[in-house]
Structures are given as structure tokens and as C-alpha cells.
Amino acid sequence: MKKISRRAMLAAGSALALSACSAGMQGYRGPEVTRVVVHKGSRRMYLLHGDKVLRSYLIDLGFAPAGPKRVEGDGKTPEGRYFIDRRNPNSDFHLSIGISYPNARDIARARAMGKDPGGDIFIHGRGPRISTKGEMPDWTAGCISVTDREIEEIYAMVSNGTVIDIYP
């Protein structure tokens, strides 16, 4: 019987683990998520099908969460109606899905102040930097953060084009 090298065994194990992760992320077969609702004040995010809550999550926000995002670097999470518009399977924060901030109104408001509205607002995991909730509450630059396990579920359930309403 031919001896298998340690390197080959590690490669095979890694491939198996990665395929299990991707299968779990793509395996959602429940009702379509038609809307994401975020309540910044209570630090809750809900995935809905119509008016039925499918999932609920505790969230962390930007480092200065009170009030709507106005300009780059203000540490605020946007408020208003946006859309999920992109996905990043290679995020520094495990996985991420993009929020369509800034919209035309956000851009006009920031330009009227002579500022840049910022961008790159995502729902993402914590990645290797933050291990547990409460360790650094409201630590993002304006994004919405959940655990790595939760972003895997959200990534599988929420499609591009889904409405996201973010309330104070």
C-alpha cells in the first residue's frame, strides 16, 4: 500500500473543510428574504419574508452610532432605505455583503458640506480581530457586524437586490 504524505493529507483535509463551509453557505432552502431591517437603537437586525421574521441578530455598529452617516470617517452607520448590492467572499471580516450607501441624496448632502460621503458599508463578520460580542461594542467604521457564524447564515440567505431599511 502506498504511503500518503502528510502534505497530501493536510491538503485533502483543507479541501474537505472548505467544501463543507461553502456547502453550508449555499444550502439555505427556506423562504426568500425579502427585506432586512436594522434597528440601531436596540442593536438588532431582522431578516424578513414579507412581514414574518425569519431570523434575528444582535449587532455591533459604527464607533459613533447615534445619528445617520453624513461623511467619510464619522463612524456612523447609515440610516434609510438601501439595497444589498454586492458580496465579498474574501472579506477581512470573514464574509461580507455590501449596502448601497451612498445613494444620490447622501452624495448631495455630503457635497453640500464640501465633504466626501464615504462608502464601503457592509454587513460583515468579525474575522480574526474580534472574537466575541461585547469585546469591543460598536467598533466598526460604519458597518454592521455579526459573528462569523451568523454572517455565514446571512450570506446564504440574503440575495443581492434585497431591500435593507436602517432605522435609528
Chimera marker file (.cmm) of the C-alpha trace (Angstrom):
<marker_set name="trace">
<marker id="1" x="0.000" y="0.000" z="0.000" r="1" g="1" b="0" radius="0.5"/>
<marker id="2" x="1.327" y="3.398" z="-0.970" r="1" g="1" b="0" radius="0.5"/>
<marker id="3" x="2.079" y="5.799" z="1.911" r="1" g="1" b="0" radius="0.5"/>
<marker id="4" x="0.299" y="9.173" z="1.643" r="1" g="1" b="0" radius="0.5"/>
<marker id="5" x="2.402" y="12.199" z="2.510" r="1" g="1" b="0" radius="0.5"/>
<marker id="6" x="1.468" y="14.472" z="5.380" r="1" g="1" b="0" radius="0.5"/>
<marker id="7" x="1.195" y="17.396" z="2.944" r="1" g="1" b="0" radius="0.5"/>
<marker id="8" x="-1.325" y="15.484" z="0.795" r="1" g="1" b="0" radius="0.5"/>
<marker id="9" x="-3.382" y="14.627" z="3.885" r="1" g="1" b="0" radius="0.5"/>
<marker id="10" x="-3.423" y="18.279" z="5.009" r="1" g="1" b="0" radius="0.5"/>
<marker id="11" x="-4.404" y="19.443" z="1.518" r="1" g="1" b="0" radius="0.5"/>
<marker id="12" x="-7.224" y="16.904" z="1.349" r="1" g="1" b="0" radius="0.5"/>
<marker id="13" x="-8.455" y="17.885" z="4.817" r="1" g="1" b="0" radius="0.5"/>
<marker id="14" x="-8.395" y="21.579" z="3.923" r="1" g="1" b="0" radius="0.5"/>
<marker id="15" x="-10.316" y="20.967" z="0.707" r="1" g="1" b="0" radius="0.5"/>
<marker id="16" x="-12.928" y="18.942" z="2.582" r="1" g="1" b="0" radius="0.5"/>
<marker id="17" x="-13.330" y="21.651" z="5.236" r="1" g="1" b="0" radius="0.5"/>
<marker id="18" x="-13.688" y="24.375" z="2.611" r="1" g="1" b="0" radius="0.5"/>
<marker id="19" x="-16.254" y="22.382" z="0.652" r="1" g="1" b="0" radius="0.5"/>
<marker id="20" x="-18.269" y="21.843" z="3.833" r="1" g="1" b="0" radius="0.5"/>
<marker id="21" x="-18.207" y="25.598" z="4.549" r="1" g="1" b="0" radius="0.5"/>
<marker id="22" x="-19.324" y="26.553" z="1.064" r="1" g="1" b="0" radius="0.5"/>
<marker id="23" x="-21.994" y="23.874" z="1.024" r="1" g="1" b="0" radius="0.5"/>
<marker id="24" x="-23.398" y="25.271" z="4.277" r="1" g="1" b="0" radius="0.5"/>
<marker id="25" x="-23.392" y="28.813" z="2.923" r="1" g="1" b="0" radius="0.5"/>
<marker id="26" x="-25.175" y="27.810" z="-0.264" r="1" g="1" b="0" radius="0.5"/>
<marker id="27" x="-27.515" y="25.356" z="1.447" r="1" g="1" b="0" radius="0.5"/>
<marker id="28" x="-30.335" y="27.681" z="2.534" r="1" g="1" b="0" radius="0.5"/>
<marker id="29" x="-33.613" y="26.372" z="1.186" r="1" g="1" b="0" radius="0.5"/>
<marker id="30" x="-36.131" y="28.316" z="3.266" r="1" g="1" b="0" radius="0.5"/>
<marker id="31" x="-38.392" y="31.249" z="2.386" r="1" g="1" b="0" radius="0.5"/>
<marker id="32" x="-36.820" y="34.098" z="0.422" r="1" g="1" b="0" radius="0.5"/>
<marker id="33" x="-35.542" y="37.012" z="2.480" r="1" g="1" b="0" radius="0.5"/>
<marker id="34" x="-37.498" y="39.936" z="1.035" r="1" g="1" b="0" radius="0.5"/>
<marker id="35" x="-36.232" y="42.610" z="3.426" r="1" g="1" b="0" radius="0.5"/>
<marker id="36" x="-33.569" y="43.263" z="6.032" r="1" g="1" b="0" radius="0.5"/>
<marker id="37" x="-34.498" y="45.601" z="8.904" r="1" g="1" b="0" radius="0.5"/>
<marker id="38" x="-31.925" y="47.144" z="11.250" r="1" g="1" b="0" radius="0.5"/>
<marker id="39" x="-32.834" y="48.972" z="14.466" r="1" g="1" b="0" radius="0.5"/>
<marker id="40" x="-29.684" y="50.765" z="15.531" r="1" g="1" b="0" radius="0.5"/>
<marker id="41" x="-31.019" y="51.777" z="18.952" r="1" g="1" b="0" radius="0.5"/>
<marker id="42" x="-31.737" y="48.220" z="20.067" r="1" g="1" b="0" radius="0.5"/>
<marker id="43" x="-28.741" y="46.778" z="18.151" r="1" g="1" b="0" radius="0.5"/>
<marker id="44" x="-30.987" y="44.283" z="16.325" r="1" g="1" b="0" radius="0.5"/>
<marker id="45" x="-31.157" y="43.140" z="12.723" r="1" g="1" b="0" radius="0.5"/>
<marker id="46" x="-34.028" y="41.100" z="11.293" r="1" g="1" b="0" radius="0.5"/>
<marker id="47" x="-34.304" y="39.053" z="8.102" r="1" g="1" b="0" radius="0.5"/>
<marker id="48" x="-37.911" y="39.048" z="6.899" r="1" g="1" b="0" radius="0.5"/>
<marker id="49" x="-40.051" y="37.234" z="4.374" r="1" g="1" b="0" radius="0.5"/>
<marker id="50" x="-42.939" y="39.648" z="3.880" r="1" g="1" b="0" radius="0.5"/>
<marker id="51" x="-43.817" y="40.623" z="7.451" r="1" g="1" b="0" radius="0.5"/>
<marker id="52" x="-42.604" y="37.348" z="9.022" r="1" g="1" b="0" radius="0.5"/>
<marker id="53" x="-39.274" y="37.436" z="10.887" r="1" g="1" b="0" radius="0.5"/>
<marker id="54" x="-37.088" y="34.548" z="9.722" r="1" g="1" b="0" radius="0.5"/>
<marker id="55" x="-34.000" y="35.377" z="11.804" r="1" g="1" b="0" radius="0.5"/>
<marker id="56" x="-32.929" y="37.977" z="14.360" r="1" g="1" b="0" radius="0.5"/>
<marker id="57" x="-29.378" y="39.018" z="15.290" r="1" g="1" b="0" radius="0.5"/>
<marker id="58" x="-27.634" y="41.187" z="17.864" r="1" g="1" b="0" radius="0.5"/>
<marker id="59" x="-25.325" y="43.590" z="16.009" r="1" g="1" b="0" radius="0.5"/>
<marker id="60" x="-22.433" y="45.978" z="16.519" r="1" g="1" b="0" radius="0.5"/>
<marker id="61" x="-22.345" y="49.273" z="14.615" r="1" g="1" b="0" radius="0.5"/>
<marker id="62" x="-20.010" y="52.121" z="13.787" r="1" g="1" b="0" radius="0.5"/>
<marker id="63" x="-17.930" y="53.566" z="16.630" r="1" g="1" b="0" radius="0.5"/>
<marker id="64" x="-20.206" y="56.674" z="16.824" r="1" g="1" b="0" radius="0.5"/>
<marker id="65" x="-23.594" y="55.125" z="16.029" r="1" g="1" b="0" radius="0.5"/>
<marker id="66" x="-26.043" y="57.869" z="17.051" r="1" g="1" b="0" radius="0.5"/>
<marker id="67" x="-27.479" y="59.679" z="14.037" r="1" g="1" b="0" radius="0.5"/>
<marker id="68" x="-27.228" y="58.994" z="10.308" r="1" g="1" b="0" radius="0.5"/>
<marker id="69" x="-23.974" y="58.700" z="8.414" r="1" g="1" b="0" radius="0.5"/>
<marker id="70" x="-23.158" y="62.009" z="6.722" r="1" g="1" b="0" radius="0.5"/>
<marker id="71" x="-19.471" y="61.961" z="5.781" r="1" g="1" b="0" radius="0.5"/>
<marker id="72" x="-16.500" y="59.660" z="5.495" r="1" g="1" b="0" radius="0.5"/>
<marker id="73" x="-14.846" y="58.934" z="8.810" r="1" g="1" b="0" radius="0.5"/>
<marker id="74" x="-17.756" y="59.958" z="11.058" r="1" g="1" b="0" radius="0.5"/>
<marker id="75" x="-18.069" y="56.418" z="12.477" r="1" g="1" b="0" radius="0.5"/>
<marker id="76" x="-21.809" y="56.346" z="11.916" r="1" g="1" b="0" radius="0.5"/>
<marker id="77" x="-23.911" y="53.606" z="10.368" r="1" g="1" b="0" radius="0.5"/>
<marker id="78" x="-26.246" y="54.971" z="7.649" r="1" g="1" b="0" radius="0.5"/>
<marker id="79" x="-29.983" y="55.343" z="8.198" r="1" g="1" b="0" radius="0.5"/>
<marker id="80" x="-32.609" y="54.984" z="5.494" r="1" g="1" b="0" radius="0.5"/>
<marker id="81" x="-33.520" y="52.599" z="2.696" r="1" g="1" b="0" radius="0.5"/>
<marker id="82" x="-30.717" y="50.935" z="0.775" r="1" g="1" b="0" radius="0.5"/>
<marker id="83" x="-30.165" y="47.667" z="-1.086" r="1" g="1" b="0" radius="0.5"/>
<marker id="84" x="-27.803" y="44.742" z="-0.764" r="1" g="1" b="0" radius="0.5"/>
<marker id="85" x="-25.620" y="45.325" z="-3.809" r="1" g="1" b="0" radius="0.5"/>
<marker id="86" x="-22.507" y="43.126" z="-3.643" r="1" g="1" b="0" radius="0.5"/>
<marker id="87" x="-20.800" y="40.230" z="-1.917" r="1" g="1" b="0" radius="0.5"/>
<marker id="88" x="-17.244" y="39.688" z="-0.744" r="1" g="1" b="0" radius="0.5"/>
<marker id="89" x="-16.283" y="36.083" z="-0.004" r="1" g="1" b="0" radius="0.5"/>
<marker id="90" x="-12.695" y="37.252" z="0.683" r="1" g="1" b="0" radius="0.5"/>
<marker id="91" x="-13.511" y="39.915" z="3.283" r="1" g="1" b="0" radius="0.5"/>
<marker id="92" x="-11.033" y="40.721" z="6.054" r="1" g="1" b="0" radius="0.5"/>
<marker id="93" x="-14.073" y="40.193" z="8.288" r="1" g="1" b="0" radius="0.5"/>
<marker id="94" x="-14.789" y="36.581" z="7.263" r="1" g="1" b="0" radius="0.5"/>
<marker id="95" x="-17.581" y="37.321" z="4.724" r="1" g="1" b="0" radius="0.5"/>
<marker id="96" x="-19.460" y="40.482" z="3.849" r="1" g="1" b="0" radius="0.5"/>
<marker id="97" x="-22.440" y="41.750" z="1.887" r="1" g="1" b="0" radius="0.5"/>
<marker id="98" x="-22.482" y="45.326" z="0.667" r="1" g="1" b="0" radius="0.5"/>
<marker id="99" x="-25.045" y="48.021" z="1.375" r="1" g="1" b="0" radius="0.5"/>
<marker id="100" x="-25.720" y="50.552" z="-1.416" r="1" g="1" b="0" radius="0.5"/>
<marker id="101" x="-24.615" y="53.556" z="0.655" r="1" g="1" b="0" radius="0.5"/>
<marker id="102" x="-24.116" y="56.277" z="-0.503" r="1" g="1" b="0" radius="0.5"/>
<marker id="103" x="-27.194" y="56.960" z="-2.607" r="1" g="1" b="0" radius="0.5"/>
<marker id="104" x="-27.706" y="60.167" z="-4.632" r="1" g="1" b="0" radius="0.5"/>
<marker id="105" x="-29.201" y="62.014" z="-1.644" r="1" g="1" b="0" radius="0.5"/>
<marker id="106" x="-26.268" y="61.016" z="0.604" r="1" g="1" b="0" radius="0.5"/>
<marker id="107" x="-23.775" y="62.219" z="-2.024" r="1" g="1" b="0" radius="0.5"/>
<marker id="108" x="-25.576" y="65.548" z="-2.496" r="1" g="1" b="0" radius="0.5"/>
<marker id="109" x="-25.767" y="66.160" z="1.283" r="1" g="1" b="0" radius="0.5"/>
<marker id="110" x="-22.045" y="65.473" z="1.771" r="1" g="1" b="0" radius="0.5"/>
<marker id="111" x="-21.042" y="67.576" z="-1.245" r="1" g="1" b="0" radius="0.5"/>
<marker id="112" x="-23.138" y="70.485" z="0.082" r="1" g="1" b="0" radius="0.5"/>
<marker id="113" x="-20.911" y="70.327" z="3.179" r="1" g="1" b="0" radius="0.5"/>
<marker id="114" x="-17.807" y="70.138" z="0.993" r="1" g="1" b="0" radius="0.5"/>
<marker id="115" x="-17.140" y="66.574" z="2.159" r="1" g="1" b="0" radius="0.5"/>
<marker id="116" x="-16.975" y="63.006" z="0.826" r="1" g="1" b="0" radius="0.5"/>
<marker id="117" x="-19.907" y="60.790" z="1.911" r="1" g="1" b="0" radius="0.5"/>
<marker id="118" x="-17.662" y="57.751" z="2.351" r="1" g="1" b="0" radius="0.5"/>
<marker id="119" x="-18.721" y="54.291" z="1.275" r="1" g="1" b="0" radius="0.5"/>
<marker id="120" x="-17.854" y="50.612" z="1.603" r="1" g="1" b="0" radius="0.5"/>
<marker id="121" x="-20.597" y="49.955" z="4.141" r="1" g="1" b="0" radius="0.5"/>
<marker id="122" x="-21.157" y="46.230" z="4.716" r="1" g="1" b="0" radius="0.5"/>
<marker id="123" x="-22.805" y="43.667" z="6.918" r="1" g="1" b="0" radius="0.5"/>
<marker id="124" x="-19.855" y="41.500" z="7.913" r="1" g="1" b="0" radius="0.5"/>
<marker id="125" x="-18.447" y="39.056" z="10.407" r="1" g="1" b="0" radius="0.5"/>
<marker id="126" x="-15.762" y="39.768" z="12.931" r="1" g="1" b="0" radius="0.5"/>
<marker id="127" x="-12.901" y="37.882" z="11.354" r="1" g="1" b="0" radius="0.5"/>
<marker id="128" x="-9.765" y="37.267" z="13.384" r="1" g="1" b="0" radius="0.5"/>
<marker id="129" x="-9.797" y="40.714" z="15.043" r="1" g="1" b="0" radius="0.5"/>
<marker id="130" x="-12.833" y="40.395" z="17.305" r="1" g="1" b="0" radius="0.5"/>
<marker id="131" x="-13.729" y="37.066" z="18.865" r="1" g="1" b="0" radius="0.5"/>
<marker id="132" x="-16.874" y="37.712" z="20.900" r="1" g="1" b="0" radius="0.5"/>
<marker id="133" x="-19.740" y="40.197" z="21.132" r="1" g="1" b="0" radius="0.5"/>
<marker id="134" x="-19.277" y="42.856" z="23.736" r="1" g="1" b="0" radius="0.5"/>
<marker id="135" x="-15.489" y="42.703" z="23.459" r="1" g="1" b="0" radius="0.5"/>
<marker id="136" x="-15.495" y="45.990" z="21.529" r="1" g="1" b="0" radius="0.5"/>
<marker id="137" x="-19.078" y="47.189" z="21.141" r="1" g="1" b="0" radius="0.5"/>
<marker id="138" x="-19.713" y="49.490" z="18.183" r="1" g="1" b="0" radius="0.5"/>
<marker id="139" x="-16.229" y="49.115" z="16.789" r="1" g="1" b="0" radius="0.5"/>
<marker id="140" x="-16.726" y="49.332" z="13.004" r="1" g="1" b="0" radius="0.5"/>
<marker id="141" x="-16.146" y="52.364" z="10.778" r="1" g="1" b="0" radius="0.5"/>
<marker id="142" x="-19.907" y="52.422" z="9.999" r="1" g="1" b="0" radius="0.5"/>
<marker id="143" x="-20.646" y="48.818" z="9.064" r="1" g="1" b="0" radius="0.5"/>
<marker id="144" x="-22.957" y="46.324" z="10.741" r="1" g="1" b="0" radius="0.5"/>
<marker id="145" x="-21.145" y="43.427" z="12.415" r="1" g="1" b="0" radius="0.5"/>
<marker id="146" x="-22.362" y="39.990" z="13.483" r="1" g="1" b="0" radius="0.5"/>
<marker id="147" x="-20.478" y="36.833" z="14.467" r="1" g="1" b="0" radius="0.5"/>
<marker id="148" x="-18.658" y="34.882" z="11.770" r="1" g="1" b="0" radius="0.5"/>
<marker id="149" x="-21.164" y="32.045" z="12.074" r="1" g="1" b="0" radius="0.5"/>
<marker id="150" x="-24.064" y="34.493" z="11.697" r="1" g="1" b="0" radius="0.5"/>
<marker id="151" x="-22.598" y="36.149" z="8.584" r="1" g="1" b="0" radius="0.5"/>
<marker id="152" x="-22.328" y="32.699" z="7.000" r="1" g="1" b="0" radius="0.5"/>
<marker id="153" x="-26.072" y="32.260" z="7.532" r="1" g="1" b="0" radius="0.5"/>
<marker id="154" x="-26.892" y="35.805" z="6.348" r="1" g="1" b="0" radius="0.5"/>
<marker id="155" x="-24.619" y="35.443" z="3.299" r="1" g="1" b="0" radius="0.5"/>
<marker id="156" x="-26.545" y="32.310" z="2.298" r="1" g="1" b="0" radius="0.5"/>
<marker id="157" x="-29.990" y="33.768" z="2.943" r="1" g="1" b="0" radius="0.5"/>
<marker id="158" x="-29.811" y="37.345" z="1.599" r="1" g="1" b="0" radius="0.5"/>
<marker id="159" x="-29.585" y="37.966" z="-2.146" r="1" g="1" b="0" radius="0.5"/>
<marker id="160" x="-28.255" y="40.985" z="-3.992" r="1" g="1" b="0" radius="0.5"/>
<marker id="161" x="-31.112" y="43.416" z="-4.608" r="1" g="1" b="0" radius="0.5"/>
<marker id="162" x="-32.745" y="42.796" z="-1.224" r="1" g="1" b="0" radius="0.5"/>
<marker id="163" x="-34.056" y="45.960" z="0.477" r="1" g="1" b="0" radius="0.5"/>
<marker id="164" x="-32.400" y="46.954" z="3.750" r="1" g="1" b="0" radius="0.5"/>
<marker id="165" x="-34.114" y="49.548" z="5.958" r="1" g="1" b="0" radius="0.5"/>
<marker id="166" x="-31.907" y="51.012" z="8.680" r="1" g="1" b="0" radius="0.5"/>
<marker id="167" x="-33.720" y="52.859" z="11.482" r="1" g="1" b="0" radius="0.5"/>
<marker id="168" x="-32.321" y="54.977" z="14.344" r="1" g="1" b="0" radius="0.5"/>
<link id1="1" id2="2" r="1" g="1" b="0" radius="0.2"/>
<link id1="2" id2="3" r="1" g="1" b="0" radius="0.2"/>
<link id1="3" id2="4" r="1" g="1" b="0" radius="0.2"/>
<link id1="4" id2="5" r="1" g="1" b="0" radius="0.2"/>
<link id1="5" id2="6" r="1" g="1" b="0" radius="0.2"/>
<link id1="6" id2="7" r="1" g="1" b="0" radius="0.2"/>
<link id1="7" id2="8" r="1" g="1" b="0" radius="0.2"/>
<link id1="8" id2="9" r="1" g="1" b="0" radius="0.2"/>
<link id1="9" id2="10" r="1" g="1" b="0" radius="0.2"/>
<link id1="10" id2="11" r="1" g="1" b="0" radius="0.2"/>
<link id1="11" id2="12" r="1" g="1" b="0" radius="0.2"/>
<link id1="12" id2="13" r="1" g="1" b="0" radius="0.2"/>
<link id1="13" id2="14" r="1" g="1" b="0" radius="0.2"/>
<link id1="14" id2="15" r="1" g="1" b="0" radius="0.2"/>
<link id1="15" id2="16" r="1" g="1" b="0" radius="0.2"/>
<link id1="16" id2="17" r="1" g="1" b="0" radius="0.2"/>
<link id1="17" id2="18" r="1" g="1" b="0" radius="0.2"/>
<link id1="18" id2="19" r="1" g="1" b="0" radius="0.2"/>
<link id1="19" id2="20" r="1" g="1" b="0" radius="0.2"/>
<link id1="20" id2="21" r="1" g="1" b="0" radius="0.2"/>
<link id1="21" id2="22" r="1" g="1" b="0" radius="0.2"/>
<link id1="22" id2="23" r="1" g="1" b="0" radius="0.2"/>
<link id1="23" id2="24" r="1" g="1" b="0" radius="0.2"/>
<link id1="24" id2="25" r="1" g="1" b="0" radius="0.2"/>
<link id1="25" id2="26" r="1" g="1" b="0" radius="0.2"/>
<link id1="26" id2="27" r="1" g="1" b="0" radius="0.2"/>
<link id1="27" id2="28" r="1" g="1" b="0" radius="0.2"/>
<link id1="28" id2="29" r="1" g="1" b="0" radius="0.2"/>
<link id1="29" id2="30" r="1" g="1" b="0" radius="0.2"/>
<link id1="30" id2="31" r="1" g="1" b="0" radius="0.2"/>
<link id1="31" id2="32" r="1" g="1" b="0" radius="0.2"/>
<link id1="32" id2="33" r="1" g="1" b="0" radius="0.2"/>
<link id1="33" id2="34" r="1" g="1" b="0" radius="0.2"/>
<link id1="34" id2="35" r="1" g="1" b="0" radius="0.2"/>
<link id1="35" id2="36" r="1" g="1" b="0" radius="0.2"/>
<link id1="36" id2="37" r="1" g="1" b="0" radius="0.2"/>
<link id1="37" id2="38" r="1" g="1" b="0" radius="0.2"/>
<link id1="38" id2="39" r="1" g="1" b="0" radius="0.2"/>
<link id1="39" id2="40" r="1" g="1" b="0" radius="0.2"/>
<link id1="40" id2="41" r="1" g="1" b="0" radius="0.2"/>
<link id1="41" id2="42" r="1" g="1" b="0" radius="0.2"/>
<link id1="42" id2="43" r="1" g="1" b="0" radius="0.2"/>
<link id1="43" id2="44" r="1" g="1" b="0" radius="0.2"/>
<link id1="44" id2="45" r="1" g="1" b="0" radius="0.2"/>
<link id1="45" id2="46" r="1" g="1" b="0" radius="0.2"/>
<link id1="46" id2="47" r="1" g="1" b="0" radius="0.2"/>
<link id1="47" id2="48" r="1" g="1" b="0" radius="0.2"/>
<link id1="48" id2="49" r="1" g="1" b="0" radius="0.2"/>
<link id1="49" id2="50" r="1" g="1" b="0" radius="0.2"/>
<link id1="50" id2="51" r="1" g="1" b="0" radius="0.2"/>
<link id1="51" id2="52" r="1" g="1" b="0" radius="0.2"/>
<link id1="52" id2="53" r="1" g="1" b="0" radius="0.2"/>
<link id1="53" id2="54" r="1" g="1" b="0" radius="0.2"/>
<link id1="54" id2="55" r="1" g="1" b="0" radius="0.2"/>
<link id1="55" id2="56" r="1" g="1" b="0" radius="0.2"/>
<link id1="56" id2="57" r="1" g="1" b="0" radius="0.2"/>
<link id1="57" id2="58" r="1" g="1" b="0" radius="0.2"/>
<link id1="58" id2="59" r="1" g="1" b="0" radius="0.2"/>
<link id1="59" id2="60" r="1" g="1" b="0" radius="0.2"/>
<link id1="60" id2="61" r="1" g="1" b="0" radius="0.2"/>
<link id1="61" id2="62" r="1" g="1" b="0" radius="0.2"/>
<link id1="62" id2="63" r="1" g="1" b="0" radius="0.2"/>
<link id1="63" id2="64" r="1" g="1" b="0" radius="0.2"/>
<link id1="64" id2="65" r="1" g="1" b="0" radius="0.2"/>
<link id1="65" id2="66" r="1" g="1" b="0" radius="0.2"/>
<link id1="66" id2="67" r="1" g="1" b="0" radius="0.2"/>
<link id1="67" id2="68" r="1" g="1" b="0" radius="0.2"/>
<link id1="68" id2="69" r="1" g="1" b="0" radius="0.2"/>
<link id1="69" id2="70" r="1" g="1" b="0" radius="0.2"/>
<link id1="70" id2="71" r="1" g="1" b="0" radius="0.2"/>
<link id1="71" id2="72" r="1" g="1" b="0" radius="0.2"/>
<link id1="72" id2="73" r="1" g="1" b="0" radius="0.2"/>
<link id1="73" id2="74" r="1" g="1" b="0" radius="0.2"/>
<link id1="74" id2="75" r="1" g="1" b="0" radius="0.2"/>
<link id1="75" id2="76" r="1" g="1" b="0" radius="0.2"/>
<link id1="76" id2="77" r="1" g="1" b="0" radius="0.2"/>
<link id1="77" id2="78" r="1" g="1" b="0" radius="0.2"/>
<link id1="78" id2="79" r="1" g="1" b="0" radius="0.2"/>
<link id1="79" id2="80" r="1" g="1" b="0" radius="0.2"/>
<link id1="80" id2="81" r="1" g="1" b="0" radius="0.2"/>
<link id1="81" id2="82" r="1" g="1" b="0" radius="0.2"/>
<link id1="82" id2="83" r="1" g="1" b="0" radius="0.2"/>
<link id1="83" id2="84" r="1" g="1" b="0" radius="0.2"/>
<link id1="84" id2="85" r="1" g="1" b="0" radius="0.2"/>
<link id1="85" id2="86" r="1" g="1" b="0" radius="0.2"/>
<link id1="86" id2="87" r="1" g="1" b="0" radius="0.2"/>
<link id1="87" id2="88" r="1" g="1" b="0" radius="0.2"/>
<link id1="88" id2="89" r="1" g="1" b="0" radius="0.2"/>
<link id1="89" id2="90" r="1" g="1" b="0" radius="0.2"/>
<link id1="90" id2="91" r="1" g="1" b="0" radius="0.2"/>
<link id1="91" id2="92" r="1" g="1" b="0" radius="0.2"/>
<link id1="92" id2="93" r="1" g="1" b="0" radius="0.2"/>
<link id1="93" id2="94" r="1" g="1" b="0" radius="0.2"/>
<link id1="94" id2="95" r="1" g="1" b="0" radius="0.2"/>
<link id1="95" id2="96" r="1" g="1" b="0" radius="0.2"/>
<link id1="96" id2="97" r="1" g="1" b="0" radius="0.2"/>
<link id1="97" id2="98" r="1" g="1" b="0" radius="0.2"/>
<link id1="98" id2="99" r="1" g="1" b="0" radius="0.2"/>
<link id1="99" id2="100" r="1" g="1" b="0" radius="0.2"/>
<link id1="100" id2="101" r="1" g="1" b="0" radius="0.2"/>
<link id1="101" id2="102" r="1" g="1" b="0" radius="0.2"/>
<link id1="102" id2="103" r="1" g="1" b="0" radius="0.2"/>
<link id1="103" id2="104" r="1" g="1" b="0" radius="0.2"/>
<link id1="104" id2="105" r="1" g="1" b="0" radius="0.2"/>
<link id1="105" id2="106" r="1" g="1" b="0" radius="0.2"/>
<link id1="106" id2="107" r="1" g="1" b="0" radius="0.2"/>
<link id1="107" id2="108" r="1" g="1" b="0" radius="0.2"/>
<link id1="108" id2="109" r="1" g="1" b="0" radius="0.2"/>
<link id1="109" id2="110" r="1" g="1" b="0" radius="0.2"/>
<link id1="110" id2="111" r="1" g="1" b="0" radius="0.2"/>
<link id1="111" id2="112" r="1" g="1" b="0" radius="0.2"/>
<link id1="112" id2="113" r="1" g="1" b="0" radius="0.2"/>
<link id1="113" id2="114" r="1" g="1" b="0" radius="0.2"/>
<link id1="114" id2="115" r="1" g="1" b="0" radius="0.2"/>
<link id1="115" id2="116" r="1" g="1" b="0" radius="0.2"/>
<link id1="116" id2="117" r="1" g="1" b="0" radius="0.2"/>
<link id1="117" id2="118" r="1" g="1" b="0" radius="0.2"/>
<link id1="118" id2="119" r="1" g="1" b="0" radius="0.2"/>
<link id1="119" id2="120" r="1" g="1" b="0" radius="0.2"/>
<link id1="120" id2="121" r="1" g="1" b="0" radius="0.2"/>
<link id1="121" id2="122" r="1" g="1" b="0" radius="0.2"/>
<link id1="122" id2="123" r="1" g="1" b="0" radius="0.2"/>
<link id1="123" id2="124" r="1" g="1" b="0" radius="0.2"/>
<link id1="124" id2="125" r="1" g="1" b="0" radius="0.2"/>
<link id1="125" id2="126" r="1" g="1" b="0" radius="0.2"/>
<link id1="126" id2="127" r="1" g="1" b="0" radius="0.2"/>
<link id1="127" id2="128" r="1" g="1" b="0" radius="0.2"/>
<link id1="128" id2="129" r="1" g="1" b="0" radius="0.2"/>
<link id1="129" id2="130" r="1" g="1" b="0" radius="0.2"/>
<link id1="130" id2="131" r="1" g="1" b="0" radius="0.2"/>
<link id1="131" id2="132" r="1" g="1" b="0" radius="0.2"/>
<link id1="132" id2="133" r="1" g="1" b="0" radius="0.2"/>
<link id1="133" id2="134" r="1" g="1" b="0" radius="0.2"/>
<link id1="134" id2="135" r="1" g="1" b="0" radius="0.2"/>
<link id1="135" id2="136" r="1" g="1" b="0" radius="0.2"/>
<link id1="136" id2="137" r="1" g="1" b="0" radius="0.2"/>
<link id1="137" id2="138" r="1" g="1" b="0" radius="0.2"/>
<link id1="138" id2="139" r="1" g="1" b="0" radius="0.2"/>
<link id1="139" id2="140" r="1" g="1" b="0" radius="0.2"/>
<link id1="140" id2="141" r="1" g="1" b="0" radius="0.2"/>
<link id1="141" id2="142" r="1" g="1" b="0" radius="0.2"/>
<link id1="142" id2="143" r="1" g="1" b="0" radius="0.2"/>
<link id1="143" id2="144" r="1" g="1" b="0" radius="0.2"/>
<link id1="144" id2="145" r="1" g="1" b="0" radius="0.2"/>
<link id1="145" id2="146" r="1" g="1" b="0" radius="0.2"/>
<link id1="146" id2="147" r="1" g="1" b="0" radius="0.2"/>
<link id1="147" id2="148" r="1" g="1" b="0" radius="0.2"/>
<link id1="148" id2="149" r="1" g="1" b="0" radius="0.2"/>
<link id1="149" id2="150" r="1" g="1" b="0" radius="0.2"/>
<link id1="150" id2="151" r="1" g="1" b="0" radius="0.2"/>
<link id1="151" id2="152" r="1" g="1" b="0" radius="0.2"/>
<link id1="152" id2="153" r="1" g="1" b="0" radius="0.2"/>
<link id1="153" id2="154" r="1" g="1" b="0" radius="0.2"/>
<link id1="154" id2="155" r="1" g="1" b="0" radius="0.2"/>
<link id1="155" id2="156" r="1" g="1" b="0" radius="0.2"/>
<link id1="156" id2="157" r="1" g="1" b="0" radius="0.2"/>
<link id1="157" id2="158" r="1" g="1" b="0" radius="0.2"/>
<link id1="158" id2="159" r="1" g="1" b="0" radius="0.2"/>
<link id1="159" id2="160" r="1" g="1" b="0" radius="0.2"/>
<link id1="160" id2="161" r="1" g="1" b="0" radius="0.2"/>
<link id1="161" id2="162" r="1" g="1" b="0" radius="0.2"/>
<link id1="162" id2="163" r="1" g="1" b="0" radius="0.2"/>
<link id1="163" id2="164" r="1" g="1" b="0" radius="0.2"/>
<link id1="164" id2="165" r="1" g="1" b="0" radius="0.2"/>
<link id1="165" id2="166" r="1" g="1" b="0" radius="0.2"/>
<link id1="166" id2="167" r="1" g="1" b="0" radius="0.2"/>
<link id1="167" id2="168" r="1" g="1" b="0" radius="0.2"/>
</marker_set>
